[in-house]
């Protein structure tokens, strides 16, 4: 797949919307299986943990800057 700036921006917008709406199917299909990030409290979050947080509604994102 050839990536260009427009395609990357479209996918980024879809990811932001999926995070804001807790679109589990999109997140499962588009987040890398080895994803991890550091939360504001310093804890390390994996893809599975992120998906579970969205499913349980523990994580609700109103906006992303």
Predicted model as a PDB file, atoms N, CA, C, CB and O in Angstrom, pLDDT in the B-factor column:
MODEL        1                                                                  
ATOM      1  N   UNK A   1       0.849  -1.174   0.000  1.00 61.00           N  
ATOM      2  CA  UNK A   1       0.000   0.000   0.000  1.00 61.00           C  
ATOM      3  C   UNK A   1       0.890   1.230   0.000  1.00 61.00           C  
ATOM      4  CB  UNK A   1      -0.963   0.001   1.217  1.00 61.00           C  
ATOM      5  O   UNK A   1       1.776   1.377   0.842  1.00 61.00           O  
ATOM      6  N   UNK A   2       0.641   2.098  -0.946  1.00 72.00           N  
ATOM      7  CA  UNK A   2       1.388   3.341  -1.035  1.00 72.00           C  
ATOM      8  C   UNK A   2       0.752   4.361  -0.103  1.00 72.00           C  
ATOM      9  CB  UNK A   2       1.429   3.868  -2.495  1.00 72.00           C  
ATOM     10  O   UNK A   2      -0.430   4.679  -0.236  1.00 72.00           O  
ATOM     11  N   UNK A   3       1.527   4.868   0.832  1.00 74.00           N  
ATOM     12  CA  UNK A   3       1.016   5.866   1.759  1.00 74.00           C  
ATOM     13  C   UNK A   3       1.421   7.250   1.289  1.00 74.00           C  
ATOM     14  CB  UNK A   3       1.529   5.606   3.187  1.00 74.00           C  
ATOM     15  O   UNK A   3       2.561   7.489   0.892  1.00 74.00           O  
ATOM     16  N   UNK A   4       0.462   8.147   1.344  1.00 90.00           N  
ATOM     17  CA  UNK A   4       0.766   9.533   1.064  1.00 90.00           C  
ATOM     18  C   UNK A   4       0.180  10.369   2.193  1.00 90.00           C  
ATOM     19  CB  UNK A   4       0.208   9.972  -0.328  1.00 90.00           C  
ATOM     20  O   UNK A   4      -0.536   9.851   3.050  1.00 90.00           O  
ATOM     21  N   UNK A   5       0.477  11.633   2.191  1.00 91.00           N  
ATOM     22  CA  UNK A   5       0.053  12.507   3.286  1.00 91.00           C  
ATOM     23  C   UNK A   5      -1.462  12.481   3.469  1.00 91.00           C  
ATOM     24  CB  UNK A   5       0.523  13.940   3.032  1.00 91.00           C  
ATOM     25  O   UNK A   5      -1.945  12.414   4.599  1.00 91.00           O  
ATOM     26  N   UNK A   6      -2.212  12.533   2.380  1.00 90.00           N  
ATOM     27  CA  UNK A   6      -3.677  12.553   2.466  1.00 90.00           C  
ATOM     28  C   UNK A   6      -4.204  11.269   3.103  1.00 90.00           C  
ATOM     29  CB  UNK A   6      -4.296  12.740   1.067  1.00 90.00           C  
ATOM     30  O   UNK A   6      -5.081  11.324   3.964  1.00 90.00           O  
ATOM     31  N   UNK A   7      -3.684  10.124   2.696  1.00 90.00           N  
ATOM     32  CA  UNK A   7      -4.123   8.845   3.259  1.00 90.00           C  
ATOM     33  C   UNK A   7      -3.793   8.758   4.747  1.00 90.00           C  
ATOM     34  CB  UNK A   7      -3.471   7.677   2.507  1.00 90.00           C  
ATOM     35  O   UNK A   7      -4.617   8.305   5.542  1.00 90.00           O  
ATOM     36  N   UNK A   8      -2.603   9.186   5.120  1.00 90.00           N  
ATOM     37  CA  UNK A   8      -2.202   9.165   6.529  1.00 90.00           C  
ATOM     38  C   UNK A   8      -3.131  10.052   7.352  1.00 90.00           C  
ATOM     39  CB  UNK A   8      -0.734   9.628   6.689  1.00 90.00           C  
ATOM     40  O   UNK A   8      -3.556   9.661   8.439  1.00 90.00           O  
ATOM     41  N   UNK A   9      -3.447  11.232   6.850  1.00 92.00           N  
ATOM     42  CA  UNK A   9      -4.351  12.130   7.568  1.00 92.00           C  
ATOM     43  C   UNK A   9      -5.750  11.531   7.691  1.00 92.00           C  
ATOM     44  CB  UNK A   9      -4.422  13.484   6.864  1.00 92.00           C  
ATOM     45  O   UNK A   9      -6.387  11.677   8.734  1.00 92.00           O  
ATOM     46  N   UNK A  10      -6.237  10.868   6.658  1.00 93.00           N  
ATOM     47  CA  UNK A  10      -7.550  10.221   6.711  1.00 93.00           C  
ATOM     48  C   UNK A  10      -7.568   9.123   7.767  1.00 93.00           C  
ATOM     49  CB  UNK A  10      -7.922   9.640   5.338  1.00 93.00           C  
ATOM     50  O   UNK A  10      -8.510   9.021   8.553  1.00 93.00           O  
ATOM     51  N   UNK A  11      -6.527   8.309   7.777  1.00 92.00           N  
ATOM     52  CA  UNK A  11      -6.449   7.225   8.757  1.00 92.00           C  
ATOM     53  C   UNK A  11      -6.305   7.767  10.175  1.00 92.00           C  
ATOM     54  CB  UNK A  11      -5.277   6.298   8.432  1.00 92.00           C  
ATOM     55  O   UNK A  11      -6.877   7.216  11.115  1.00 92.00           O  
ATOM     56  N   UNK A  12      -5.547   8.837  10.327  1.00 93.00           N  
ATOM     57  CA  UNK A  12      -5.396   9.444  11.645  1.00 93.00           C  
ATOM     58  C   UNK A  12      -6.741   9.976  12.145  1.00 93.00           C  
ATOM     59  CB  UNK A  12      -4.351  10.579  11.600  1.00 93.00           C  
ATOM     60  O   UNK A  12      -7.074   9.808  13.318  1.00 93.00           O  
ATOM     61  N   UNK A  13      -7.511  10.612  11.268  1.00 94.00           N  
ATOM     62  CA  UNK A  13      -8.825  11.112  11.641  1.00 94.00           C  
ATOM     63  C   UNK A  13      -9.733   9.957  12.060  1.00 94.00           C  
ATOM     64  CB  UNK A  13      -9.454  11.899  10.477  1.00 94.00           C  
ATOM     65  O   UNK A  13     -10.450  10.059  13.056  1.00 94.00           O  
ATOM     66  N   UNK A  14      -9.705   8.856  11.301  1.00 96.00           N  
ATOM     67  CA  UNK A  14     -10.525   7.690  11.648  1.00 96.00           C  
ATOM     68  C   UNK A  14     -10.100   7.104  12.992  1.00 96.00           C  
ATOM     69  CB  UNK A  14     -10.425   6.618  10.551  1.00 96.00           C  
ATOM     70  O   UNK A  14     -10.949   6.682  13.777  1.00 96.00           O  
ATOM     71  N   UNK A  15      -8.800   7.075  13.264  1.00 94.00           N  
ATOM     72  CA  UNK A  15      -8.309   6.575  14.552  1.00 94.00           C  
ATOM     73  C   UNK A  15      -8.792   7.466  15.693  1.00 94.00           C  
ATOM     74  CB  UNK A  15      -6.768   6.499  14.552  1.00 94.00           C  
ATOM     75  O   UNK A  15      -9.236   6.964  16.725  1.00 94.00           O  
ATOM     76  N   UNK A  16      -8.709   8.767  15.516  1.00 93.00           N  
ATOM     77  CA  UNK A  16      -9.167   9.698  16.550  1.00 93.00           C  
ATOM     78  C   UNK A  16     -10.654   9.483  16.830  1.00 93.00           C  
ATOM     79  CB  UNK A  16      -8.904  11.165  16.123  1.00 93.00           C  
ATOM     80  O   UNK A  16     -11.071   9.441  17.987  1.00 93.00           O  
ATOM     81  N   UNK A  17     -11.451   9.348  15.773  1.00 94.00           N  
ATOM     82  CA  UNK A  17     -12.880   9.113  15.958  1.00 94.00           C  
ATOM     83  C   UNK A  17     -13.134   7.775  16.641  1.00 94.00           C  
ATOM     84  CB  UNK A  17     -13.604   9.161  14.613  1.00 94.00           C  
ATOM     85  O   UNK A  17     -14.028   7.673  17.481  1.00 94.00           O  
ATOM     86  N   UNK A  18     -12.361   6.747  16.294  1.00 94.00           N  
ATOM     87  CA  UNK A  18     -12.516   5.432  16.920  1.00 94.00           C  
ATOM     88  C   UNK A  18     -12.184   5.494  18.406  1.00 94.00           C  
ATOM     89  CB  UNK A  18     -11.621   4.395  16.223  1.00 94.00           C  
ATOM     90  O   UNK A  18     -12.850   4.851  19.217  1.00 94.00           O  
ATOM     91  N   UNK A  19     -11.171   6.256  18.766  1.00 92.00           N  
ATOM     92  CA  UNK A  19     -10.812   6.418  20.176  1.00 92.00           C  
ATOM     93  C   UNK A  19     -11.920   7.159  20.906  1.00 92.00           C  
ATOM     94  CB  UNK A  19      -9.470   7.172  20.323  1.00 92.00           C  
ATOM     95  O   UNK A  19     -12.312   6.765  22.004  1.00 92.00           O  
ATOM     96  N   UNK A  20     -12.425   8.228  20.305  1.00 91.00           N  
ATOM     97  CA  UNK A  20     -13.462   9.035  20.953  1.00 91.00           C  
ATOM     98  C   UNK A  20     -14.779   8.271  21.100  1.00 91.00           C  
ATOM     99  CB  UNK A  20     -13.697  10.315  20.162  1.00 91.00           C  
ATOM    100  O   UNK A  20     -15.510   8.494  22.064  1.00 91.00           O  
ATOM    101  N   UNK A  21     -15.091   7.379  20.166  1.00 93.00           N  
ATOM    102  CA  UNK A  21     -16.360   6.647  20.200  1.00 93.00           C  
ATOM    103  C   UNK A  21     -16.208   5.221  20.726  1.00 93.00           C  
ATOM    104  CB  UNK A  21     -16.967   6.611  18.816  1.00 93.00           C  
ATOM    105  O   UNK A  21     -17.175   4.459  20.756  1.00 93.00           O  
ATOM    106  N   UNK A  22     -14.994   4.866  21.137  1.00 93.00           N  
ATOM    107  CA  UNK A  22     -14.708   3.496  21.599  1.00 93.00           C  
ATOM    108  C   UNK A  22     -15.144   2.462  20.566  1.00 93.00           C  
ATOM    109  CB  UNK A  22     -15.413   3.222  22.939  1.00 93.00           C  
ATOM    110  O   UNK A  22     -15.829   1.493  20.892  1.00 93.00           O  
ATOM    111  N   UNK A  23     -14.741   2.677  19.328  1.00 96.00           N  
ATOM    112  CA  UNK A  23     -15.039   1.746  18.235  1.00 96.00           C  
ATOM    113  C   UNK A  23     -14.085   0.553  18.347  1.00 96.00           C  
ATOM    114  CB  UNK A  23     -14.903   2.450  16.830  1.00 96.00           C  
ATOM    115  O   UNK A  23     -12.994   0.557  17.778  1.00 96.00           O  
ATOM    116  N   UNK A  24     -14.519  -0.461  19.090  1.00 96.00           N  
ATOM    117  CA  UNK A  24     -13.670  -1.602  19.417  1.00 96.00           C  
ATOM    118  C   UNK A  24     -13.185  -2.326  18.164  1.00 96.00           C  
ATOM    119  CB  UNK A  24     -14.421  -2.572  20.318  1.00 96.00           C  
ATOM    120  O   UNK A  24     -12.012  -2.690  18.075  1.00 96.00           O  
ATOM    121  N   UNK A  25     -14.067  -2.536  17.204  1.00 97.00           N  
ATOM    122  CA  UNK A  25     -13.680  -3.256  15.983  1.00 97.00           C  
ATOM    123  C   UNK A  25     -12.558  -2.525  15.247  1.00 97.00           C  
ATOM    124  CB  UNK A  25     -14.897  -3.428  15.050  1.00 97.00           C  
ATOM    125  O   UNK A  25     -11.585  -3.148  14.821  1.00 97.00           O  
ATOM    126  N   UNK A  26     -12.690  -1.213  15.099  1.00 97.00           N  
ATOM    127  CA  UNK A  26     -11.648  -0.441  14.418  1.00 97.00           C  
ATOM    128  C   UNK A  26     -10.341  -0.525  15.194  1.00 97.00           C  
ATOM    129  CB  UNK A  26     -12.079   1.033  14.250  1.00 97.00           C  
ATOM    130  O   UNK A  26      -9.282  -0.758  14.611  1.00 97.00           O  
ATOM    131  N   UNK A  27     -10.415  -0.335  16.505  1.00 96.00           N  
ATOM    132  CA  UNK A  27      -9.199  -0.364  17.322  1.00 96.00           C  
ATOM    133  C   UNK A  27      -8.514  -1.720  17.259  1.00 96.00           C  
ATOM    134  CB  UNK A  27      -9.525  -0.019  18.769  1.00 96.00           C  
ATOM    135  O   UNK A  27      -7.291  -1.790  17.143  1.00 96.00           O  
ATOM    136  N   UNK A  28      -9.288  -2.796  17.334  1.00 96.00           N  
ATOM    137  CA  UNK A  28      -8.693  -4.135  17.253  1.00 96.00           C  
ATOM    138  C   UNK A  28      -8.001  -4.357  15.922  1.00 96.00           C  
ATOM    139  CB  UNK A  28      -9.757  -5.205  17.463  1.00 96.00           C  
ATOM    140  O   UNK A  28      -6.945  -4.985  15.864  1.00 96.00           O  
ATOM    141  N   UNK A  29      -8.594  -3.841  14.850  1.00 96.00           N  
ATOM    142  CA  UNK A  29      -8.042  -4.061  13.512  1.00 96.00           C  
ATOM    143  C   UNK A  29      -6.893  -3.130  13.157  1.00 96.00           C  
ATOM    144  CB  UNK A  29      -9.120  -3.908  12.497  1.00 96.00           C  
ATOM    145  O   UNK A  29      -6.069  -3.471  12.309  1.00 96.00           O  
ATOM    146  N   UNK A  30      -6.823  -1.969  13.783  1.00 94.00           N  
ATOM    147  CA  UNK A  30      -5.848  -0.979  13.345  1.00 94.00           C  
ATOM    148  C   UNK A  30      -4.714  -0.691  14.331  1.00 94.00           C  
ATOM    149  CB  UNK A  30      -6.549   0.279  13.053  1.00 94.00           C  
ATOM    150  O   UNK A  30      -3.691  -0.132  13.938  1.00 94.00           O  
ATOM    151  N   UNK A  31      -4.875  -1.058  15.584  1.00 95.00           N  
ATOM    152  CA  UNK A  31      -3.773  -0.878  16.526  1.00 95.00           C  
ATOM    153  C   UNK A  31      -2.807  -2.049  16.390  1.00 95.00           C  
ATOM    154  CB  UNK A  31      -4.298  -0.760  17.987  1.00 95.00           C  
ATOM    155  O   UNK A  31      -3.231  -3.195  16.247  1.00 95.00           O  
ATOM    156  N   UNK A  32      -1.545  -1.768  16.435  1.00 95.00           N  
ATOM    157  CA  UNK A  32      -0.520  -2.815  16.331  1.00 95.00           C  
ATOM    158  C   UNK A  32      -0.616  -3.740  17.542  1.00 95.00           C  
ATOM    159  CB  UNK A  32       0.909  -2.192  16.229  1.00 95.00           C  
ATOM    160  O   UNK A  32      -0.844  -3.285  18.663  1.00 95.00           O  
ATOM    161  N   UNK A  33      -0.441  -5.039  17.308  1.00 96.00           N  
ATOM    162  CA  UNK A  33      -0.541  -6.016  18.404  1.00 96.00           C  
ATOM    163  C   UNK A  33       0.474  -5.770  19.510  1.00 96.00           C  
ATOM    164  CB  UNK A  33      -0.360  -7.417  17.865  1.00 96.00           C  
ATOM    165  O   UNK A  33       0.234  -6.125  20.664  1.00 96.00           O  
ATOM    166  N   UNK A  34       1.601  -5.168  19.167  1.00 96.00           N  
ATOM    167  CA  UNK A  34       2.637  -4.905  20.173  1.00 96.00           C  
ATOM    168  C   UNK A  34       2.598  -3.467  20.691  1.00 96.00           C  
ATOM    169  CB  UNK A  34       4.008  -5.197  19.590  1.00 96.00           C  
ATOM    170  O   UNK A  34       3.579  -2.970  21.244  1.00 96.00           O  
ATOM    171  N   UNK A  35       1.455  -2.808  20.507  1.00 94.00           N  
ATOM    172  CA  UNK A  35       1.293  -1.446  20.991  1.00 94.00           C  
ATOM    173  C   UNK A  35       1.532  -1.363  22.487  1.00 94.00           C  
ATOM    174  CB  UNK A  35      -0.094  -0.926  20.654  1.00 94.00           C  
ATOM    175  O   UNK A  35       1.099  -2.237  23.238  1.00 94.00           O  
ATOM    176  N   UNK A  36       2.209  -0.334  22.915  1.00 94.00           N  
ATOM    177  CA  UNK A  36       2.251   0.034  24.326  1.00 94.00           C  
ATOM    178  C   UNK A  36       2.509   1.527  24.403  1.00 94.00           C  
ATOM    179  CB  UNK A  36       3.346  -0.775  25.104  1.00 94.00           C  
ATOM    180  O   UNK A  36       3.174   2.107  23.545  1.00 94.00           O  
ATOM    181  N   UNK A  37       1.969   2.135  25.448  1.00 89.00           N  
ATOM    182  CA  UNK A  37       2.223   3.545  25.678  1.00 89.00           C  
ATOM    183  C   UNK A  37       2.201   3.805  27.167  1.00 89.00           C  
ATOM    184  CB  UNK A  37       1.192   4.429  24.946  1.00 89.00           C  
ATOM    185  O   UNK A  37       1.723   2.983  27.949  1.00 89.00           O  
ATOM    186  N   UNK A  38       2.713   4.936  27.543  1.00 92.00           N  
ATOM    187  CA  UNK A  38       2.791   5.305  28.953  1.00 92.00           C  
ATOM    188  C   UNK A  38       1.648   6.263  29.266  1.00 92.00           C  
ATOM    189  CB  UNK A  38       4.174   5.949  29.295  1.00 92.00           C  
ATOM    190  O   UNK A  38       1.509   7.307  28.628  1.00 92.00           O  
ATOM    191  N   UNK A  39       0.838   5.902  30.245  1.00 83.00           N  
ATOM    192  CA  UNK A  39      -0.286   6.726  30.669  1.00 83.00           C  
ATOM    193  C   UNK A  39       0.217   7.893  31.515  1.00 83.00           C  
ATOM    194  CB  UNK A  39      -1.314   5.886  31.458  1.00 83.00           C  
ATOM    195  O   UNK A  39       1.357   7.882  31.981  1.00 83.00           O  
ATOM    196  N   UNK A  40      -0.629   8.891  31.711  1.00 80.00           N  
ATOM    197  CA  UNK A  40      -0.200  10.048  32.520  1.00 80.00           C  
ATOM    198  C   UNK A  40       0.282   9.685  33.921  1.00 80.00           C  
ATOM    199  CB  UNK A  40      -1.333  11.025  32.638  1.00 80.00           C  
ATOM    200  O   UNK A  40       1.101  10.401  34.496  1.00 80.00           O  
ATOM    201  N   UNK A  41      -0.216   8.585  34.473  1.00 88.00           N  
ATOM    202  CA  UNK A  41       0.219   8.178  35.815  1.00 88.00           C  
ATOM    203  C   UNK A  41       1.497   7.339  35.794  1.00 88.00           C  
ATOM    204  CB  UNK A  41      -0.887   7.397  36.497  1.00 88.00           C  
ATOM    205  O   UNK A  41       1.969   6.893  36.840  1.00 88.00           O  
ATOM    206  N   UNK A  42       2.062   7.122  34.582  1.00 92.00           N  
ATOM    207  CA  UNK A  42       3.306   6.373  34.464  1.00 92.00           C  
ATOM    208  C   UNK A  42       3.132   4.887  34.195  1.00 92.00           C  
ATOM    209  CB  UNK A  42       4.092   6.544  35.696  1.00 92.00           C  
ATOM    210  O   UNK A  42       4.117   4.189  33.954  1.00 92.00           O  
ATOM    211  N   UNK A  43       1.903   4.387  34.231  1.00 93.00           N  
ATOM    212  CA  UNK A  43       1.683   2.963  33.968  1.00 93.00           C  
ATOM    213  C   UNK A  43       1.824   2.681  32.474  1.00 93.00           C  
ATOM    214  CB  UNK A  43       0.285   2.520  34.472  1.00 93.00           C  
ATOM    215  O   UNK A  43       1.556   3.539  31.633  1.00 93.00           O  
ATOM    216  N   UNK A  44       2.250   1.460  32.168  1.00 96.00           N  
ATOM    217  CA  UNK A  44       2.429   1.041  30.783  1.00 96.00           C  
ATOM    218  C   UNK A  44       1.171   0.308  30.344  1.00 96.00           C  
ATOM    219  CB  UNK A  44       3.697   0.137  30.616  1.00 96.00           C  
ATOM    220  O   UNK A  44       0.720  -0.624  31.009  1.00 96.00           O  
ATOM    221  N   UNK A  45       0.605   0.740  29.214  1.00 94.00           N  
ATOM    222  CA  UNK A  45      -0.644   0.211  28.694  1.00 94.00           C  
ATOM    223  C   UNK A  45      -0.362  -0.567  27.414  1.00 94.00           C  
ATOM    224  CB  UNK A  45      -1.664   1.347  28.438  1.00 94.00           C  
ATOM    225  O   UNK A  45       0.338  -0.084  26.525  1.00 94.00           O  
ATOM    226  N   UNK A  46      -0.915  -1.774  27.329  1.00 96.00           N  
ATOM    227  CA  UNK A  46      -0.784  -2.597  26.130  1.00 96.00           C  
ATOM    228  C   UNK A  46      -2.043  -2.466  25.277  1.00 96.00           C  
ATOM    229  CB  UNK A  46      -0.528  -4.079  26.503  1.00 96.00           C  
ATOM    230  O   UNK A  46      -3.025  -1.855  25.699  1.00 96.00           O  
ATOM    231  N   UNK A  47      -2.011  -3.039  24.083  1.00 96.00           N  
ATOM    232  CA  UNK A  47      -3.190  -3.026  23.218  1.00 96.00           C  
ATOM    233  C   UNK A  47      -4.369  -3.683  23.926  1.00 96.00           C  
ATOM    234  CB  UNK A  47      -2.896  -3.745  21.884  1.00 96.00           C  
ATOM    235  O   UNK A  47      -5.471  -3.135  23.925  1.00 96.00           O  
ATOM    236  N   UNK A  48      -4.155  -4.836  24.522  1.00 96.00           N  
ATOM    237  CA  UNK A  48      -5.242  -5.546  25.208  1.00 96.00           C  
ATOM    238  C   UNK A  48      -5.826  -4.700  26.338  1.00 96.00           C  
ATOM    239  CB  UNK A  48      -4.738  -6.890  25.764  1.00 96.00           C  
ATOM    240  O   UNK A  48      -7.043  -4.652  26.514  1.00 96.00           O  
ATOM    241  N   UNK A  49      -4.976  -4.043  27.089  1.00 94.00           N  
ATOM    242  CA  UNK A  49      -5.448  -3.191  28.183  1.00 94.00           C  
ATOM    243  C   UNK A  49      -6.236  -2.006  27.641  1.00 94.00           C  
ATOM    244  CB  UNK A  49      -4.265  -2.696  29.031  1.00 94.00           C  
ATOM    245  O   UNK A  49      -7.253  -1.617  28.216  1.00 94.00           O  
ATOM    246  N   UNK A  50      -5.770  -1.436  26.543  1.00 92.00           N  
ATOM    247  CA  UNK A  50      -6.454  -0.300  25.931  1.00 92.00           C  
ATOM    248  C   UNK A  50      -7.845  -0.718  25.454  1.00 92.00           C  
ATOM    249  CB  UNK A  50      -5.626   0.264  24.755  1.00 92.00           C  
ATOM    250  O   UNK A  50      -8.827  -0.019  25.706  1.00 92.00           O  
ATOM    251  N   UNK A  51      -7.928  -1.862  24.764  1.00 94.00           N  
ATOM    252  CA  UNK A  51      -9.214  -2.372  24.281  1.00 94.00           C  
ATOM    253  C   UNK A  51     -10.150  -2.634  25.455  1.00 94.00           C  
ATOM    254  CB  UNK A  51      -9.015  -3.665  23.454  1.00 94.00           C  
ATOM    255  O   UNK A  51     -11.325  -2.269  25.397  1.00 94.00           O  
ATOM    256  N   UNK A  52      -9.653  -3.256  26.514  1.00 93.00           N  
ATOM    257  CA  UNK A  52     -10.490  -3.543  27.689  1.00 93.00           C  
ATOM    258  C   UNK A  52     -10.990  -2.254  28.335  1.00 93.00           C  
ATOM    259  CB  UNK A  52      -9.704  -4.376  28.721  1.00 93.00           C  
ATOM    260  O   UNK A  52     -12.134  -2.192  28.785  1.00 93.00           O  
ATOM    261  N   UNK A  53     -10.153  -1.236  28.383  1.00 91.00           N  
ATOM    262  CA  UNK A  53     -10.559   0.041  28.976  1.00 91.00           C  
ATOM    263  C   UNK A  53     -11.685   0.678  28.168  1.00 91.00           C  
ATOM    264  CB  UNK A  53      -9.360   1.002  29.063  1.00 91.00           C  
ATOM    265  O   UNK A  53     -12.600   1.273  28.737  1.00 91.00           O  
ATOM    266  N   UNK A  54     -11.620   0.555  26.849  1.00 90.00           N  
ATOM    267  CA  UNK A  54     -12.700   1.087  26.010  1.00 90.00           C  
ATOM    268  C   UNK A  54     -13.969   0.256  26.181  1.00 90.00           C  
ATOM    269  CB  UNK A  54     -12.274   1.109  24.526  1.00 90.00           C  
ATOM    270  O   UNK A  54     -15.063   0.812  26.290  1.00 90.00           O  
ATOM    271  N   UNK A  55     -13.831  -1.079  26.205  1.00 93.00           N  
ATOM    272  CA  UNK A  55     -15.004  -1.950  26.336  1.00 93.00           C  
ATOM    273  C   UNK A  55     -15.730  -1.729  27.655  1.00 93.00           C  
ATOM    274  CB  UNK A  55     -14.592  -3.411  26.216  1.00 93.00           C  
ATOM    275  O   UNK A  55     -16.960  -1.715  27.692  1.00 93.00           O  
ATOM    276  N   UNK A  56     -14.989  -1.558  28.720  1.00 93.00           N  
ATOM    277  CA  UNK A  56     -15.586  -1.392  30.049  1.00 93.00           C  
ATOM    278  C   UNK A  56     -16.028   0.046  30.314  1.00 93.00           C  
ATOM    279  CB  UNK A  56     -14.597  -1.825  31.118  1.00 93.00           C  
ATOM    280  O   UNK A  56     -16.624   0.343  31.349  1.00 93.00           O  
ATOM    281  N   UNK A  57     -15.726   0.940  29.358  1.00 89.00           N  
ATOM    282  CA  UNK A  57     -16.035   2.367  29.478  1.00 89.00           C  
ATOM    283  C   UNK A  57     -15.216   3.040  30.588  1.00 89.00           C  
ATOM    284  CB  UNK A  57     -17.529   2.557  29.749  1.00 89.00           C  
ATOM    285  O   UNK A  57     -15.565   4.124  31.055  1.00 89.00           O  
ATOM    286  N   UNK A  58     -14.116   2.380  31.005  1.00 85.00           N  
ATOM    287  CA  UNK A  58     -13.190   3.016  31.953  1.00 85.00           C  
ATOM    288  C   UNK A  58     -12.529   4.210  31.301  1.00 85.00           C  
ATOM    289  CB  UNK A  58     -12.121   2.013  32.445  1.00 85.00           C  
ATOM    290  O   UNK A  58     -12.220   5.206  31.956  1.00 85.00           O  
ATOM    291  N   UNK A  59     -12.315   4.095  29.992  1.00 80.00           N  
ATOM    292  CA  UNK A  59     -11.682   5.178  29.258  1.00 80.00           C  
ATOM    293  C   UNK A  59     -12.727   5.815  28.362  1.00 80.00           C  
ATOM    294  CB  UNK A  59     -10.464   4.671  28.432  1.00 80.00           C  
ATOM    295  O   UNK A  59     -13.318   5.153  27.509  1.00 80.00           O  
ATOM    296  N   UNK A  60     -12.946   7.088  28.559  1.00 80.00           N  
ATOM    297  CA  UNK A  60     -13.842   7.845  27.706  1.00 80.00           C  
ATOM    298  C   UNK A  60     -13.112   9.119  27.303  1.00 80.00           C  
ATOM    299  CB  UNK A  60     -15.202   8.160  28.427  1.00 80.00           C  
ATOM    300  O   UNK A  60     -12.787   9.957  28.144  1.00 80.00           O  
ATOM    301  N   UNK A  61     -12.862   9.249  26.020  1.00 84.00           N  
ATOM    302  CA  UNK A  61     -12.107  10.374  25.492  1.00 84.00           C  
ATOM    303  C   UNK A  61     -13.070  11.360  24.863  1.00 84.00           C  
ATOM    304  CB  UNK A  61     -11.048   9.907  24.467  1.00 84.00           C  
ATOM    305  O   UNK A  61     -13.834  11.005  23.966  1.00 84.00           O  
ATOM    306  N   UNK A  62     -13.036  12.584  25.327  1.00 82.00           N  
ATOM    307  CA  UNK A  62     -13.914  13.614  24.774  1.00 82.00           C  
ATOM    308  C   UNK A  62     -13.249  14.370  23.644  1.00 82.00           C  
ATOM    309  CB  UNK A  62     -14.339  14.582  25.857  1.00 82.00           C  
ATOM    310  O   UNK A  62     -13.911  14.736  22.672  1.00 82.00           O  
ATOM    311  N   UNK A  63     -11.951  14.610  23.753  1.00 81.00           N  
ATOM    312  CA  UNK A  63     -11.236  15.302  22.687  1.00 81.00           C  
ATOM    313  C   UNK A  63      -9.774  14.910  22.712  1.00 81.00           C  
ATOM    314  CB  UNK A  63     -11.386  16.824  22.821  1.00 81.00           C  
ATOM    315  O   UNK A  63      -9.249  14.439  23.721  1.00 81.00           O  
ATOM    316  N   UNK A  64      -9.138  15.114  21.587  1.00 84.00           N  
ATOM    317  CA  UNK A  64      -7.716  14.814  21.444  1.00 84.00           C  
ATOM    318  C   UNK A  64      -7.071  16.017  20.767  1.00 84.00           C  
ATOM    319  CB  UNK A  64      -7.476  13.487  20.619  1.00 84.00           C  
ATOM    320  O   UNK A  64      -7.573  16.514  19.759  1.00 84.00           O  
ATOM    321  N   UNK A  65      -5.960  16.479  21.323  1.00 80.00           N  
ATOM    322  CA  UNK A  65      -5.227  17.590  20.710  1.00 80.00           C  
ATOM    323  C   UNK A  65      -4.014  17.066  20.005  1.00 80.00           C  
ATOM    324  CB  UNK A  65      -4.824  18.638  21.752  1.00 80.00           C  
ATOM    325  O   UNK A  65      -3.256  17.841  19.421  1.00 80.00           O  
TER     326      UNK A  65                                                      
ENDMDL                                                                          
END                                                                             
